[in-house]
Amino acid sequence: MTQTSALPFSKVRTVGPLVFLSGELGIAADGSVPAGIEAQTRLCLERIAATLAGQGLALSDVVSVTAYLVDAADFAAFNGVYAAAFAEPRPVRTTVRTDLMLPGALVELTVIAHQKA
């Protein structure tokens, strides 16, 4: 698995009170990609939560999510996992059907969080 440090982008950028996270895939710690949209969505959210925690934030601080799904048929299953991760008021969200760069990846999520003053 290619580490993001070797790629030409930042994993996290802070601009004022906003924290922007690069797209996150459902990749296990060993670099493997689990089968199924639900497992990959959970891993994406766990990885996002860990990155946010490193910034002193949590999923409750997320204000915007862009979701990229490979298969529109996965939308309902994706929503089930997603809905369990975010309490009301949930972030605004855009969902796009697209191909992803990592073979076997079914979902990629990118988020914007807000740091409270």
N, C-alpha and C positions, 0 to 999 in steps of 0.2 A: 504494500500500500504506500502510495506517495504521501509524504508528510507535507502539510500545508506550508511549513517553513521553506520548502524547496520550490514552492509555487509563487508566481508573481502577484500575490495579493496579501492583504492583512486579514487575519481571522477576526479581529475586533477593531473597531474605530469608534472613538468617542468624539462627538461634536456638540459642545454645549451640554445640555442635559440628555441628549440622545446617544444611545449606544447601538451601533450597527454591527450585526454579526454576519459573516459570510455564510453562504449556503452550507448546510450540514446534512450529511448522508447518514443512513442507518448502518454504520460500520462498527463491528464488534472490536474490542480491544486488541484481538489478535489479527485484525485486518480483514477478517472474513465478512461477507455480506449474508445475513440470514435470509432464509426463504420467507416470503409472505409480507404483505403490506403492513399488517399489524405489528409484527416484530420489528420491521424496519422503522416504522413510525415511532414506536416506543424508544428505540435506540436514538433516533434523531432528537427526540425530545429530551432524553437523558443527557445527550452530549450538549445540547443547547443549555439545559439547566446547569450543567457543570461549568460551561464557559461563562454563563451569567454569574454564577456563584463566585467565580474568580474576579468578577468586577463588583462584587458586593450586591448583586441583584438576584432576582428569582423570576420564575415564569410569570408570576403575578405582576411583574414590571413590564412585560411585553405589551406593546401597544399596536403592533402591526406584524403580520405574518404573510409571507408569500410561499405558497406550497406548489411544488412541481410534481405532478404525478405522471408516470409512464402510461398507465392504463386507466381510462375513465371508469372502467368497471370496478376499480378499487376505491372509488370515491366514498361509498357508504361505510366500508370497513375502516378506511382512513379517518372519516369523521367520528366514528365511535371512539377510537383511541385519542384523537385530538380533543374531543369534547371533554373527556375525562381529565385531561391535563390542564385545562384552563377554566377557572371559575369566572363567574360573572363579575364585572363586565368583561366579556371576552375581547381579545384583540380584533381589530379589523383584519380581514383576510382576503387575499386574492388566490385563486387556485387555477393553475395552468396545466394543460395536458401537453407533455413534451417528451422527447428522448433525453436521457441523462448520459453523462460522460463515462461513468463507472459501469462496466458490464454487470448486470444483475441488480443494479439499484432500481428501486421502484418509486422512491420518494426523496425529495430534497426540500428542506425548509430553510428559509432565511427570515430573520426577525430583526425588528427594531424595538429596543426597550427604552424606557424613560427613567432617568435617575431623579428621584425626588429630592428636593432641596432640603 
